[in-house]
Amino acid sequence: MALGQGKIPATVITGFLGAGKTTVIRNILQNANGKRIALIINEFGDVGVDGEVLKGCGEETCREEDVVELANGCICCTVADDFIPTMNTLLERDEAPDHIVIETSGLALPQPLVRAFNWPEIRARVTVDGVVTVVDSAAVSEGRFASDEHAVQAQREADDALDHESPLEELFEDQLACADMILLNKADLMEPSNLDAVEADLKDEVRQGVQFVRTSNGAIDPAVLLGMASASEDDLDNRKSHHEMHHDHHDDDDHDHHHDHDHDAFDSFTVSLGQIADKDAMEAKLTEIIKTHDILRLKGFIDVKGAAARYVVQAVGPRINGYFDRPWGAEENRGSALVVIGLHGMDEGAITAAIKS
């Protein structure tokens, strides 16, 4: 099925105040490599500061007109009045952005925001590339949800549009439930064994296939973070909020396994192939390879025997999306090429051999 063909990808970044969302975004901008990124910032209380920090990054892809601040309360409460018009304004510009990054308040439910991408005028032109939740690992290891929970609570009480009753634990659960990728930030402040314990605990709260990546100071290669092609707006049934779940807990032993990850170190390589006779069999094989070798991302294109068009493959964890994107050119050298992205130390030789087998 074609996911997001011709649509502008949008990445939603959520997490409590102080988790490191702004630092993550600034790192994306500074490593955008010419990609024009538009920002929508919705962190009330800190929104003005965030805006100035991001506008001051000095990058060509971080122009002042590409930074939009929503200071009128939480996005999920103002979708029709605030968010949709803002998105339309971005889309109607002569020079549309290559990618949209939305920094939400950690106190707003991410699910309603993702649902807003199903509004007809938005859905036709934009897709949710992925939902990224930034976690203050050091705070979580100490039984807290933010480095300064008093500041988070004060931020919450300052906005009348927010739900003041739900405990922070429920909001944290909702951030995890909606995520495609979770950044365990501030990893440098923790002992590896404590970080292992945090990851193991959080894996009980997320859907199967959600990726955990350890980061320090919000540093992560944009090639890992952007381009997930998750089409999260089509997957809301699997991202229910705390209240939607009605405390219905599902045990899933498949994602209880743990991997010893070195944070902040990624490798990538390309595997070139010839023509593939059976794309479905190839996707099934890739799914197993991704699981076996703990690959974070896999993307590329395949020359399918008998097909006039190129077949694009995108994988985030074990979830693979594929679609035919365009016909091969008459003078184009047909072939298959897959880019593999994973943590430093992955076995390039074994992965390459498995893909080519």
C-alpha positions as CSV (number, residue, x, y, z in Angstrom):
1,M,0.0,0.0,0.0
2,A,1.3,3.5,-0.8
3,L,1.9,5.4,2.4
4,G,2.3,9.1,2.1
5,Q,3.2,9.3,-1.6
6,G,3.7,12.9,-2.6
7,K,2.8,14.1,0.9
8,I,4.9,16.3,3.2
9,P,6.2,14.3,6.1
10,A,5.6,15.6,9.6
11,T,7.4,14.5,12.8
12,V,5.7,15.0,16.1
13,I,8.0,15.3,19.1
14,T,6.6,15.1,22.6
15,G,7.9,14.8,26.1
16,F,7.7,16.7,29.4
17,L,9.3,20.1,30.0
18,G,13.0,19.6,30.5
19,A,13.3,16.2,28.7
20,G,15.3,17.7,25.9
21,K,12.8,18.2,23.0
22,T,14.2,21.6,22.0
23,T,17.8,20.3,21.9
24,V,16.7,17.3,19.7
25,I,15.0,19.7,17.3
26,R,18.0,22.1,17.2
27,N,20.2,19.1,16.4
28,I,17.9,18.2,13.5
29,L,18.1,21.7,12.1
30,Q,21.9,21.9,12.4
31,N,22.2,18.6,10.5
32,A,19.4,19.1,7.9
33,N,21.8,19.1,5.0
34,G,19.8,21.6,2.9
35,K,16.4,20.1,3.7
36,R,13.9,22.9,4.5
37,I,12.2,22.2,7.8
38,A,9.2,24.1,9.2
39,L,8.6,24.1,12.9
40,I,5.4,24.3,14.9
41,I,6.1,24.9,18.5
42,N,3.5,24.4,21.2
43,E,5.3,24.4,24.6
44,F,3.4,27.0,26.6
45,G,5.3,28.5,29.4
46,D,8.5,27.9,27.6
47,V,7.3,28.6,24.0
48,G,8.9,32.0,23.7
49,V,12.3,30.8,24.9
50,D,12.1,27.8,22.6
51,G,11.2,30.0,19.6
52,E,14.2,32.3,20.2
53,V,16.6,29.4,20.7
54,L,15.5,27.8,17.4
55,K,15.4,31.0,15.4
56,G,18.9,31.7,16.6
57,C,20.4,28.5,15.3
58,G,21.8,30.3,12.2
59,E,21.0,27.6,9.7
60,E,19.5,28.3,6.3
61,T,16.9,25.6,7.0
62,C,15.9,27.4,10.2
63,R,14.6,30.7,8.8
64,E,12.4,32.9,11.0
65,E,9.3,32.5,8.7
66,D,9.6,28.7,9.1
67,V,9.1,28.8,12.9
68,V,5.5,29.0,14.0
69,E,4.6,29.4,17.7
70,L,1.2,28.2,18.9
71,A,0.9,30.1,22.2
72,N,-2.9,29.9,22.6
73,G,-3.0,26.7,24.6
74,C,-2.7,23.0,23.9
75,I,-2.9,21.8,20.3
76,C,-5.5,19.1,21.0
77,C,-7.9,21.7,22.4
78,T,-7.5,24.2,19.6
79,V,-7.3,22.0,16.5
80,A,-9.9,23.7,14.4
81,D,-9.1,27.3,15.5
82,D,-5.4,27.2,15.7
83,F,-3.6,24.1,14.4
84,I,-5.5,23.5,11.1
85,P,-5.2,27.1,9.9
86,T,-1.5,27.1,10.8
87,M,-0.9,24.0,8.8
88,N,-2.9,25.4,5.9
89,T,-0.7,28.6,6.0
90,L,2.5,26.5,5.8
91,L,1.1,24.4,2.9
92,E,-0.1,27.4,0.9
93,R,3.3,29.1,0.7
94,D,5.0,29.3,-2.7
95,E,7.9,27.2,-1.3
96,A,6.4,24.4,0.8
97,P,8.7,22.8,3.5
98,D,10.4,19.5,2.8
99,H,9.5,18.3,6.4
100,I,7.4,19.6,9.2
101,V,8.5,19.2,12.8
102,I,5.9,19.8,15.6
103,E,7.1,20.2,19.2
104,T,4.1,19.6,21.4
105,S,3.6,20.4,25.0
106,G,4.3,17.3,27.1
107,L,1.0,18.1,28.9
108,A,-1.1,17.7,25.7
109,L,-2.2,14.3,24.6
110,P,-0.4,13.3,21.4
111,Q,-3.3,11.2,20.2
112,P,-5.7,14.0,19.3
113,L,-2.9,15.8,17.4
114,V,-2.2,12.7,15.3
115,R,-5.9,12.4,14.7
116,A,-6.0,15.9,13.4
117,F,-3.9,14.8,10.4
118,N,-7.0,12.9,9.2
119,W,-8.8,16.2,8.5
120,P,-9.4,16.1,4.8
121,E,-7.5,19.3,3.9
122,I,-4.5,18.1,5.9
123,R,-4.6,14.4,5.0
124,A,-4.4,15.1,1.3
125,R,-1.1,16.9,1.6
126,V,0.6,15.8,4.9
127,T,1.3,12.5,6.6
128,V,2.7,11.8,10.1
129,D,6.1,10.5,9.4
130,G,6.5,9.4,13.1
131,V,5.8,10.3,16.7
132,V,9.0,10.7,18.8
133,T,8.8,10.7,22.6
134,V,11.8,12.2,24.4
135,V,12.2,10.8,27.9
136,D,14.3,12.2,30.8
137,S,15.9,8.9,31.6
138,A,17.7,10.2,34.7
139,A,14.3,11.4,36.2
140,V,12.5,8.2,35.3
141,S,15.2,6.1,36.9
142,E,14.4,7.9,40.2
143,G,10.7,7.4,39.9
144,R,9.9,10.8,38.5
145,F,8.7,11.9,35.0
146,A,10.6,15.1,34.7
147,S,13.7,16.6,36.3
148,D,11.5,19.3,37.9
149,E,8.0,17.9,38.4
150,H,7.0,21.1,40.3
151,A,7.8,23.1,37.2
152,V,5.7,20.8,35.1
153,Q,2.8,21.0,37.4
154,A,3.1,24.8,37.5
155,Q,3.1,24.9,33.7
156,R,0.0,22.7,33.8
157,E,-1.9,24.9,36.2
158,A,-1.1,28.1,34.3
159,D,-3.2,26.9,31.3
160,D,-7.0,26.7,31.8
161,A,-7.4,24.6,28.7
162,L,-5.5,21.7,30.2
163,D,-6.8,18.7,32.1
164,H,-5.6,19.3,35.6
165,E,-6.9,16.1,37.1
166,S,-5.1,13.2,35.3
167,P,-1.9,12.3,37.2
168,L,1.3,12.9,35.3
169,E,1.8,9.2,35.2
170,E,-1.2,8.9,32.8
171,L,0.1,11.6,30.5
172,F,3.4,9.9,30.4
173,E,1.7,6.6,29.5
174,D,-0.1,8.4,26.6
175,Q,3.2,9.8,25.3
176,L,4.7,6.2,25.3
177,A,1.5,4.6,23.8
178,C,1.6,7.0,20.8
179,A,5.3,6.8,20.0
180,D,7.0,5.2,17.0
181,M,10.4,5.9,18.6
182,I,11.5,6.7,22.1
183,L,14.6,8.7,22.8
184,L,16.1,7.8,26.2
185,N,17.8,11.2,26.7
186,K,20.4,12.2,29.3
187,A,21.9,8.7,29.0
188,D,25.3,10.2,29.8
189,L,24.0,11.0,33.4
190,M,23.3,7.4,34.2
191,E,25.0,4.1,34.9
192,P,24.4,1.6,32.1
193,S,22.6,-0.9,34.4
194,N,20.2,1.8,35.5
195,L,19.5,2.8,31.9
196,D,18.9,-0.9,31.1
197,A,16.3,-1.0,33.8
198,V,14.5,2.1,32.6
199,E,14.4,0.7,29.0
200,A,13.1,-2.7,30.3
201,D,10.3,-1.0,32.3
202,L,9.2,1.3,29.5
203,K,9.0,-1.6,27.0
204,D,6.1,-2.9,29.0
205,E,4.2,0.4,28.2
206,V,4.7,0.5,24.4
207,R,3.5,-1.2,21.2
208,Q,5.6,-4.0,19.7
209,G,8.2,-2.7,17.3
210,V,8.7,0.7,18.9
211,Q,12.3,1.6,18.8
212,F,14.4,2.8,21.8
213,V,17.4,4.9,21.1
214,R,19.7,6.2,23.8
215,T,20.9,9.8,23.4
216,S,23.0,12.4,25.2
217,N,22.2,16.1,24.9
218,G,19.5,15.3,22.3
219,A,22.1,14.3,19.7
220,I,20.8,11.8,17.1
221,D,21.4,11.5,13.4
222,P,18.4,12.9,11.5
223,A,18.6,9.9,9.2
224,V,17.4,7.8,12.1
225,L,14.8,10.3,13.3
226,L,13.3,11.5,10.0
227,G,11.9,9.4,7.2
228,M,10.1,6.7,9.2
229,A,7.1,6.8,6.9
230,S,4.9,5.5,9.8
231,A,1.7,7.1,8.6
232,S,0.7,7.2,12.3
233,E,-2.6,8.8,11.5
234,D,-3.7,5.5,10.0
235,D,-2.7,3.6,13.1
236,L,-4.7,5.3,15.9
237,D,-6.4,2.1,17.0
238,N,-3.0,0.9,18.2
239,R,-2.2,4.1,20.0
240,K,-5.0,4.5,22.4
241,S,-4.7,6.9,25.3
242,H,-5.0,5.9,29.0
243,H,-8.7,6.5,29.1
244,E,-9.4,4.9,25.7
245,M,-7.7,1.7,27.0
246,H,-9.9,1.6,30.1
247,H,-6.9,0.1,32.0
248,D,-6.9,-2.8,29.6
249,H,-3.4,-4.1,29.8
250,H,-2.0,-6.6,27.3
251,D,1.1,-8.6,28.0
252,D,3.4,-9.1,25.1
253,D,6.4,-11.2,25.8
254,D,7.8,-10.5,22.3
255,H,9.1,-7.1,23.3
256,D,10.4,-8.0,26.7
257,H,13.8,-8.8,25.3
258,H,16.7,-6.4,26.0
259,H,19.6,-5.2,24.0
260,D,22.8,-3.6,25.3
261,H,22.9,-0.5,23.2
262,D,25.7,2.0,23.1
263,H,24.0,5.4,23.0
264,D,24.6,8.1,20.4
265,A,26.5,6.0,17.9
266,F,25.0,4.9,14.6
267,D,26.3,3.2,11.4
268,S,24.7,2.9,8.0
269,F,25.6,1.0,4.9
270,T,24.0,0.2,1.5
271,V,23.3,-3.2,0.1
272,S,23.1,-3.4,-3.7
273,L,21.0,-6.1,-5.3
274,G,19.8,-7.2,-8.7
275,Q,16.3,-7.9,-9.7
276,I,13.9,-9.4,-7.1
277,A,11.4,-12.0,-8.3
278,D,9.0,-11.9,-5.3
279,K,8.7,-8.6,-3.4
280,D,6.5,-10.2,-0.7
281,A,9.0,-12.9,0.0
282,M,11.7,-10.2,0.2
283,E,9.7,-8.1,2.7
284,A,9.2,-11.2,4.8
285,K,12.9,-12.0,4.8
286,L,13.8,-8.4,5.6
287,T,11.4,-8.5,8.6
288,E,13.3,-11.4,10.0
289,I,16.7,-9.9,9.4
290,I,15.6,-6.7,11.1
291,K,14.5,-8.6,14.2
292,T,17.6,-10.8,14.3
293,H,20.1,-8.0,13.9
294,D,18.2,-5.2,15.8
295,I,18.2,-2.9,12.9
296,L,16.7,0.6,13.6
297,R,15.8,1.7,10.1
298,L,15.9,0.2,6.6
299,K,14.9,2.0,3.4
300,G,15.5,1.8,-0.3
301,F,14.1,0.6,-3.5
302,I,13.7,-2.7,-5.3
303,D,13.6,-3.7,-9.0
304,V,10.7,-6.2,-9.0
305,K,10.8,-8.6,-11.9
306,G,8.0,-7.9,-14.4
307,A,7.1,-4.5,-12.8
308,A,7.4,-1.3,-14.8
309,A,7.7,0.8,-11.6
310,R,10.3,1.1,-8.8
311,Y,9.2,-0.5,-5.5
312,V,10.1,1.6,-2.4
313,V,10.7,-0.1,1.0
314,Q,10.6,1.7,4.4
315,A,11.0,0.0,7.7
316,V,11.0,1.3,11.3
317,G,11.9,-1.6,13.5
318,P,10.0,-4.7,12.3
319,R,7.2,-2.7,10.5
320,I,7.8,-2.6,6.8
321,N,5.9,-0.4,4.3
322,G,6.2,-0.8,0.6
323,Y,4.8,0.8,-2.5
324,F,5.5,1.5,-6.2
325,D,6.5,5.1,-6.5
326,R,7.4,5.8,-10.1
327,P,8.1,4.1,-13.4
328,W,11.8,3.3,-14.2
329,G,13.2,5.7,-16.8
330,A,14.0,4.4,-20.2
331,E,17.7,5.2,-19.8
332,E,17.9,4.3,-16.1
333,N,20.0,1.5,-14.8
334,R,17.5,-0.7,-13.0
335,G,18.6,-2.3,-9.7
336,S,17.8,-2.7,-6.0
337,A,19.5,-0.8,-3.2
338,L,18.7,-0.9,0.5
339,V,20.2,1.5,3.2
340,V,20.5,-0.2,6.6
341,I,20.8,2.1,9.7
342,G,21.6,0.7,13.1
343,L,23.6,1.1,16.2
344,H,27.4,1.1,16.0
345,G,28.8,-2.4,16.0
346,M,26.0,-4.1,14.0
347,D,27.3,-7.0,11.8
348,E,27.4,-5.5,8.3
349,G,28.8,-8.6,6.8
350,A,26.1,-10.9,8.2
351,I,23.3,-8.5,7.4
352,T,24.5,-8.1,3.8
353,A,24.9,-11.8,3.3
354,A,21.4,-12.4,4.8
355,I,19.8,-9.8,2.5
356,K,21.5,-11.2,-0.6
357,S,20.8,-14.8,0.3
